[in-house]
Amino acid sequence: MTDTTGGRRILVLGAGYSGMMCAIRVARRSRRQGGRVTLVNPSARFTERLRMHQIATGQRLADHRIPELLDGTGVDFVEGRAAGVDPERREVRVETGAGTVTLPYDILVYAIGAATDTRAVPGAASHAYTFDGAGEAGRLAKRLAEIEPLGGAVTVCGGGLTGIEAATEIAESHPGVRVVLVSRDVPGAMMGDRARRHLDRALERLGIEVRAGAEVVKVLPDAVELAGGELLHSDACLLTAGVRVAPLAADAGITVDERGRIVVDGTLRSVSHPQVHAVGDAAAIRQTWGNIHGTCQSGIPTAAYTADAIVALLRGRRVKPFRFGYVHQPVSLGRRDAVIQFTHPDDTPRRWILTGRAAVVYKEFVSGSPVPTYRLTKRYAGALVWPRGGRRTRRPVTP
Ligand SMILES: Cc1cc2nc3c(=O)[nH]c(=O)nc-3n(C[C@H](O)[C@H](O)[C@H](O)COP(=O)(O)OP(=O)(O)OC[C@H]3O[C@@H](n4cnc5c(N)ncnc54)[C@H](O)[C@@H]3O)c2cc1C
């Protein structure tokens, strides 16, 4: 199962936070083993998902090009969308601008991320905006500019961290828009009391109307319907609650969980197809303390680990299980405020928080660090330090 040069063909699907890290690191570290790495992504622009709320409010961001980020790594970039995986033949069908190509692999890394589950709310697929790509976020930016002079209303569905970042960013940058945040629980329910108090003050200061304990059951062209029948007039609805992974792996017969994420063993290889590794939001990963939920904070470590695991396998070495613990929940509250909730490895809140200017700087460091990390990885791919949490993560993982 090698290419004509005798090297192993490593195919990475998805050039988001995890796929980029995995491709660059495995290319750097498998040179002596003759690893040939190909990275597939629908766009040549690197999407900074962490900054979707900034795009949605019309901010201009740096335009990071994937071929430029890969320059000097030896990674082949294919601009296209993976449309089918054949695990028996070890091939992936990719739709590109120039037609369909078939890419063979010896090792597949599944890093296609997750998207908002618009199927969960009737009407959302047709009438709600999502943060599933820069194009989609850009469309919301246009809509906000249209509705602001008319005093329009936007409804943000979901009081998790993405919903909070979106609502505060919109309210700060579009003071003429009425912002309603609909949340099943209190917004930021996963944070500690001190962080939530700061958050509540920010929501109030920005004039955001919070509908806590409410559930959106339908999205209409000009309103959202709450459980119980109440209609909230809405000129734009942003859905941030609930994610799922495209059915690429499921359609290929690879074992997935209820959200379409590949179920992996302790070394992040598919339990049904061990030549398939899964990382980031597209992987269902279990640790001793519970399940990892999709974040960049965990995605990049899964990718760096997988790159190293592949190199170890190529060298015929034993692979130690993946271990990870969270360290923080960083949340921007517009451009001038933020709150950082420091956490235990299982993501439950510690006592410590950071707010105000220091938190803004901290959050910007978090959002801006992936691209410099890739540039660094091109030159240095030695032992990485990433958030590993405390004692509880040192026990062996249970797949
Ligand atoms: C507004 C917002 C703020 C966030 N803030 C934080 C934060 O502060 N900290 C944090 O840790 N996390 C944060 N997150 C979550 C974080 O962005 C995700 O967990 C992270 O992007 C997951 O990385 P990934 O590589 O798995 O997926 P992604 O970064 O989503 O990348 C997936 C890539 O795969 C590509 N792809 C999809 N389908 C295919 C296909 N069929 N073929 C080929 N390629 C494909 C996509 O185009 C994309 O480039 C935030 C998310 C949002 C939306």
The ligand as a Gaussian input file, in Angstrom:
#p B3LYP/6-31G(d) Opt

LIG

0 1
 C      -17.924000      32.119000      16.280000
 C      -17.151000      30.936000      16.817000
 C      -16.253000      31.155000      17.866000
 C      -15.503000      30.073000      18.369000
 N      -14.629000      30.336000      19.372000
 C      -13.850000      29.339000      19.855000
 C      -12.868000      29.598000      20.863000
 O      -12.715000      30.715000      21.357000
 N      -12.080000      28.560000      21.261000
 C      -12.211000      27.323000      20.725000
 O      -11.446000      26.427000      21.123000
 N      -13.133000      27.026000      19.806000
 C      -13.958000      27.999000      19.329000
 N      -14.904000      27.736000      18.362000
 C      -15.031000      26.347000      17.865000
 C      -13.961000      26.066000      16.795000
 O      -14.032000      27.019000      15.769000
 C      -14.128000      24.674000      16.194000
 O      -14.173000      23.729000      17.239000
 C      -12.933000      24.376000      15.274000
 O      -13.051000      25.177000      14.115000
 C      -12.874000      22.889000      14.880000
 O      -11.770000      22.698000      14.040000
 P      -11.841000      21.594000      12.880000
 O      -10.528000      21.633000      12.199000
 O      -12.343000      20.325000      13.423000
 O      -12.983000      22.131000      11.905000
 P      -13.017000      23.452000      11.013000
 O      -12.100000      24.489000      11.564000
 O      -14.465000      23.797000      10.891000
 O      -12.443000      22.975000       9.622000
 C      -13.058000      22.014000       8.819000
 C      -12.566000      22.198000       7.402000
 O      -13.009000      21.107000       6.604000
 C      -13.524000      21.615000       5.382000
 N      -14.483000      20.648000       4.823000
 C      -15.770000      20.465000       5.165000
 N      -16.319000      19.498000       4.402000
 C      -15.341000      19.052000       3.598000
 C      -15.293000      18.062000       2.578000
 N      -16.354000      17.324000       2.265000
 N      -14.127000      17.871000       1.922000
 C      -13.019000      18.596000       2.228000
 N      -13.016000      19.555000       3.197000
 C      -14.161000      19.775000       3.859000
 C      -14.145000      22.945000       5.766000
 O      -14.318000      23.768000       4.628000
 C      -13.098000      23.469000       6.747000
 O      -12.078000      24.167000       6.088000
 C      -15.662000      28.777000      17.834000
 C      -16.557000      28.560000      16.785000
 C      -17.303000      29.613000      16.274000
 C      -18.259000      29.356000      15.126000

